[in-house]
Amino acid sequence: MFGSFGMGELMILLVIVLVLFGAKRIPEISASFGKGIREFKRNVNDVQDSITTPEPSRYDSRLPAGEPLARREPAAEEVRPEPKRLL
């Protein structure tokens, strides 16, 4: 069934988990476990996309040859003031 675990071993494991955590905490634990798995899968997909997606080139093929892309100015919330210097 699950690797080398049989049905008897899984039942014993479930009873131990029930005794350790209680019936009220098991849904919370399983929900947080599910969220962790979803987050892990999302991160794996992001890494795969970043590996398979080609890097944008410096030159756009729609522009005439030799003209670089215009630089995007940072939005107002992205601009950070320079920290104050002590000396």
C-alpha positions as CSV (number, residue, x, y, z in Angstrom):
1,M,0.0,0.0,0.0
2,F,2.4,2.8,1.2
3,G,5.8,1.3,0.6
4,S,6.6,-1.3,3.2
5,F,3.6,-0.2,5.5
6,G,0.7,-2.6,5.5
7,M,-2.8,-1.9,6.7
8,G,-2.1,-3.1,10.2
9,E,0.9,-0.7,10.6
10,L,-1.1,2.2,9.3
11,M,-3.9,1.6,11.7
12,I,-1.5,1.4,14.6
13,L,0.2,4.6,13.4
14,L,-3.2,6.4,13.2
15,V,-4.2,5.3,16.7
16,I,-0.9,6.6,18.1
17,V,-1.4,10.0,16.3
18,L,-5.0,10.1,17.7
19,V,-3.7,9.5,21.3
20,L,-0.8,11.9,21.0
21,F,-2.7,14.9,19.5
22,G,-6.3,14.3,20.3
23,A,-9.3,14.3,18.0
24,K,-9.7,18.1,18.0
25,R,-6.2,18.8,16.8
26,I,-6.0,16.3,13.9
27,P,-8.0,18.4,11.4
28,E,-5.8,21.4,12.2
29,I,-2.6,19.3,11.7
30,S,-3.8,17.8,8.5
31,A,-4.9,21.2,7.1
32,S,-1.5,22.8,7.9
33,F,0.2,19.7,6.3
34,G,-1.9,20.2,3.2
35,K,-1.0,23.9,3.0
36,G,2.7,23.0,3.4
37,I,2.4,20.5,0.5
38,R,0.7,23.1,-1.7
39,E,3.3,25.7,-0.9
40,F,6.1,23.2,-1.7
41,K,4.5,22.3,-5.1
42,R,4.0,26.0,-5.9
43,N,7.7,26.7,-5.2
44,V,8.8,23.7,-7.2
45,N,6.7,24.9,-10.2
46,D,8.1,28.4,-9.9
47,V,11.7,27.0,-9.9
48,Q,10.9,24.8,-13.0
49,D,9.3,27.8,-14.7
50,S,12.4,30.0,-14.0
51,I,14.6,27.3,-15.4
52,T,12.7,26.6,-18.5
53,T,11.6,30.2,-19.4
54,P,14.4,31.9,-21.3
55,E,15.8,35.1,-19.9
56,P,14.6,38.2,-21.7
57,S,17.2,39.6,-24.0
58,R,18.5,43.1,-23.8
59,Y,17.1,43.9,-27.2
60,D,13.5,43.4,-28.2
61,S,13.0,41.8,-31.6
62,R,10.2,44.2,-32.4
63,L,12.4,47.3,-32.1
64,P,14.7,48.4,-34.9
65,A,18.1,46.7,-34.7
66,G,20.4,48.0,-32.0
67,E,17.9,49.9,-29.9
68,P,17.9,48.7,-26.3
69,L,14.6,48.4,-24.3
70,A,13.5,51.4,-22.4
71,R,14.2,51.1,-18.7
72,R,11.2,50.9,-16.4
73,E,11.2,53.5,-13.7
74,P,10.4,52.1,-10.2
75,A,7.0,52.8,-8.8
76,A,6.6,55.2,-6.0
77,E,6.3,52.4,-3.4
78,E,9.4,50.7,-4.7
79,V,11.6,53.8,-4.1
80,R,13.3,53.7,-0.8
81,P,14.8,56.7,0.8
82,E,18.5,56.5,1.5
83,P,19.3,55.7,5.1
84,K,20.6,58.5,7.3
85,R,24.3,58.4,7.9
86,L,25.7,58.7,11.4
87,L,28.9,60.4,10.5
